[in-house]
Amino acid sequence: MLLLLATLPILSRAEQADRSKPVNIEADRMVADDNKKTTDFDGRVILTQGTLRITADHMTVHQDSDGFKLASAYGNPATFRQKRDGVDEWVDGVAQRMEYNERLDRVELFDKAMVHRDKDQIRGDYLSYNTRTEFLQAHSNNSGATPQAPKEPGRVHVTLQPANKDNAKPGKPAPAPYPSQTLQSTPDLTP
């Protein structure tokens, strides 16, 4: 059943070598149902695979009839961390719930969702990221936000730092911010 977890990606071009590394999971309890192709992990769940680390209070992994994995992680909060491919940079995220659909190459973060890379940060009620195309969407439910308090829950908030050419090392390009043309905000969607 642990093979169900073999290809969990993260919000960015993840370290490619991670896919060939073994998956290690620690939890207080595990229940596997081979007939339903589902594994449940409970209690201080920690999944590692290469540079990837996911923590949650509960994680369920299901394999569909075509062999694709669907993973759900729940926590207060659930977290992830993974090194980006080819650069000395990490992507970190937190949310109350995370969903991964291997068939669609999509990671979704729900409730108090936040992803940051270096000093860039995106927060919202819902974040969706296609790991193949690097298409990112951020949504909010608009509850509780006012013009005087735009950073309050219910608003999408993005912080992108300017490229610092002085800190760029010779032969190494400065990290690119999230592509602005891929960020979409849809304030009326409630996950």
DARA-V231624 format. One record per residue. RES is the residue in three letters. PHI is phi in whole degrees, 0 to 359 (999 if undefined). PSI is psi in radians with two decimals (999 if undefined). D_LAST is the distance of its C-alpha to the last C-alpha in Angstrom with 1 decimal. Layout:
# DARA-V231624
((RES PHI PSI D_LAST) (RES PHI PSI D_LAST))
This chain:
# DARA-V231624
((MET 999 -0.45 29.7) (LEU 295 -0.34 29.2) (LEU 298 -0.37 29.4) (LEU 301 -0.44 25.9) (LEU 264 0.11 24.9) (ALA 295 -0.36 27.2) (THR 227 0.81 25.0) (LEU 284 2.06 21.9) (PRO 265 -3.12 21.5) (ILE 224 2.89 20.1) (LEU 291 1.35 18.7) (SER 159 3.04 22.0) (ARG 288 1.74 25.1) (ALA 287 2.78 25.7) (GLU 306 1.98 29.2) (GLN 297 -0.56 30.5) (ALA 294 -0.35 32.9) (ASP 300 -0.61 30.2) (ARG 298 -0.46 29.6) (SER 267 0.01 33.2) (LYS 271 2.70 33.2) (PRO 291 2.62 33.0) (VAL 268 2.28 29.9) (ASN 240 2.32 30.6) (ILE 229 2.32 28.6) (GLU 241 2.43 29.5) (ALA 200 2.88 28.1) (ASP 284 -0.55 29.8) (ARG 214 2.63 29.2) (MET 219 2.40 28.4) (VAL 228 2.16 28.3) (ALA 243 2.34 28.6) (ASP 240 1.71 28.8) (ASP 296 -0.56 30.5) (ASN 295 -0.69 30.4) (LYS 269 -0.10 26.6) (LYS 54 0.85 26.4) (THR 227 2.44 24.1) (THR 231 2.29 24.8) (ASP 247 2.34 23.4) (PHE 239 2.34 24.3) (ASP 229 2.57 24.2) (GLY 82 1.80 25.6) (ARG 49 0.94 25.6) (VAL 286 2.26 24.5) (ILE 229 2.06 25.7) (LEU 249 2.28 25.6) (THR 231 2.52 27.8) (GLN 207 1.79 28.9) (GLY 62 -2.16 31.1) (THR 275 -0.16 29.5) (LEU 284 2.35 26.0) (ARG 220 2.16 25.1) (ILE 238 2.31 21.9) (THR 239 2.56 22.0) (ALA 199 2.87 19.9) (ASP 279 -0.58 20.8) (HIS 214 2.46 19.9) (MET 222 2.32 19.5) (THR 239 2.31 19.5) (VAL 237 2.26 20.7) (HIS 234 2.44 21.2) (GLN 251 2.20 23.5) (ASP 281 3.11 23.1) (SER 295 -0.36 26.2) (ASP 266 0.04 26.7) (GLY 92 0.02 26.6) (PHE 281 2.57 23.3) (LYS 263 2.48 21.4) (LEU 235 2.13 17.9) (ALA 236 2.44 17.3) (SER 232 2.26 14.9) (ALA 237 2.32 15.9) (TYR 236 2.46 15.1) (GLY 192 3.10 17.0) (ASN 231 1.13 17.6) (PRO 260 3.04 17.0) (ALA 272 2.51 17.0) (THR 228 2.77 18.9) (PHE 217 2.76 20.4) (ARG 208 2.40 23.3) (GLN 203 2.52 25.2) (LYS 284 2.47 28.1) (ARG 282 2.63 27.8) (ASP 287 2.25 30.3) (GLY 80 -0.04 33.6) (VAL 224 2.77 33.1) (ASP 271 1.26 33.5) (GLU 213 2.55 29.9) (TRP 241 2.65 27.0) (VAL 245 2.28 23.2) (ASP 235 2.58 21.4) (GLY 209 2.72 17.9) (VAL 218 2.63 16.2) (ALA 191 2.91 12.9) (GLN 285 -0.54 12.4) (ARG 215 2.44 11.2) (MET 232 2.41 12.1) (GLU 234 2.37 12.2) (TYR 235 2.26 15.1) (ASN 243 1.86 16.2) (GLU 296 -0.66 19.9) (ARG 301 -0.74 20.4) (LEU 268 -0.07 18.0) (ASP 52 0.83 18.9) (ARG 231 2.35 15.3) (VAL 247 2.31 13.9) (GLU 238 2.40 10.2) (LEU 241 2.28 9.8) (PHE 239 2.51 7.2) (ASP 63 1.95 8.3) (LYS 55 0.76 11.6) (ALA 280 2.45 11.6) (MET 208 2.36 15.0) (VAL 230 2.37 17.2) (HIS 222 2.56 20.9) (ARG 227 2.09 23.9) (ASP 56 -2.10 27.2) (LYS 256 0.03 26.6) (ASP 279 2.50 23.8) (GLN 214 2.49 20.4) (ILE 229 2.25 16.8) (ARG 231 2.58 14.4) (GLY 184 3.09 10.9) (ASP 286 -0.45 7.7) (TYR 211 2.26 6.6) (LEU 235 2.37 9.7) (SER 232 2.34 10.8) (TYR 222 2.21 14.6) (ASN 269 2.03 17.1) (THR 286 -0.35 20.0) (ARG 278 -0.81 22.5) (THR 262 -0.14 22.1) (GLU 59 0.60 20.7) (PHE 270 2.13 18.1) (LEU 244 2.38 15.5) (GLN 234 2.48 12.5) (ALA 231 2.32 11.0) (HIS 232 2.73 8.4) (SER 224 2.84 8.5) (ASN 261 -0.01 7.9) (ASN 63 0.28 11.8) (SER 274 2.30 12.7) (GLY 83 0.00 16.0) (ALA 270 2.52 17.0) (THR 226 2.79 20.5) (PRO 301 -0.50 22.8) (GLN 281 -0.33 24.8) (ALA 228 1.18 22.1) (PRO 291 -0.28 19.9) (LYS 270 0.03 19.0) (GLU 290 2.82 17.5) (PRO 306 2.58 13.8) (GLY 100 -0.05 11.7) (ARG 236 2.56 13.5) (VAL 278 2.36 13.6) (HIS 229 2.18 16.9) (VAL 236 2.29 19.0) (THR 237 2.03 22.5) (LEU 242 2.14 24.8) (GLN 278 2.56 28.3) (PRO 292 2.62 31.3) (ALA 293 2.30 33.1) (ASN 256 1.72 36.2) (LYS 292 -0.44 39.0) (ASP 293 -0.51 41.4) (ASN 268 -0.09 39.5) (ALA 292 2.37 39.3) (LYS 270 2.56 41.7) (PRO 302 2.36 44.2) (GLY 78 -0.04 43.0) (LYS 234 2.01 39.4) (PRO 292 2.62 37.0) (ALA 293 2.51 34.8) (PRO 300 2.40 31.2) (ALA 277 2.47 29.1) (PRO 289 2.94 26.1) (TYR 305 2.33 22.8) (PRO 300 2.12 23.7) (SER 295 -0.49 22.8) (GLN 288 -0.22 22.7) (THR 263 -0.11 19.7) (LEU 272 2.17 17.4) (GLN 235 2.41 15.2) (SER 243 2.20 13.3) (THR 234 1.64 11.2) (PRO 290 -0.24 11.0) (ASP 263 0.08 9.8) (LEU 270 2.28 6.3) (THR 247 2.04 3.8) (PRO 294 999 0.0))
